[in-house]
Amino acid sequence: QVRLVESGGGLVQAGDSLRLACAYSRRTSSTYAMGWFRQAPGKEREFVAALTWRDGNTNYATTVKGRFTISRDNAKDTMYLQMNSLKPEDTAVYYCAVKRSGGSYYVGYDYWGQGTQVTVSS
C-alpha cells in the first residue's frame, strides 16, 4: 500500500522560502523514484523535481534549478522540497508522487498525494 501526504504549503511573498514535506507509506523495494510536480490554475501538471531512490540522484526542472532542493529522510519516511527565492510564477498546487518502474524520471508516476497549495505574492 502506498500513501502520500503533502504538507507545508502556504501564502508567502516573493523572495521567501518554504519547505514542503511528503510523508510516505510504501514498499521501498518497488520504488524507482519519488518526485514533486505542480499544477497552476488553467495549466497542466508539470514536473518540478525527482529523486532516484536507489542512488539518491536528483533532477530538476530548469525553472527551479538552483532555487529548489529535493531530499529525503529515511528515518522519518519523509521527502522534502526546499523552495528558496520563491517567485509569483511558482504559485501552484504541489504534488508528491511515486514512480515504481524504471525509466525517465519526469514521467510515468504511479501514485500521487492530495496536493498542497503554494501561493507567492509580488
Buried (B, 14 or more C-beta within 10 A) or exposed (E): EBEBBBBBBEEBEEEBEBEBBBBBEBEEEEBBBBBBBBBBEEEEBEBBBBBBBEEEEBBBBEBBEEBBBBBBEEEEEBBBBBBBEBBEEBBBBBBBBBBBEEEEBBEBBEBBBEBBEBBBEE
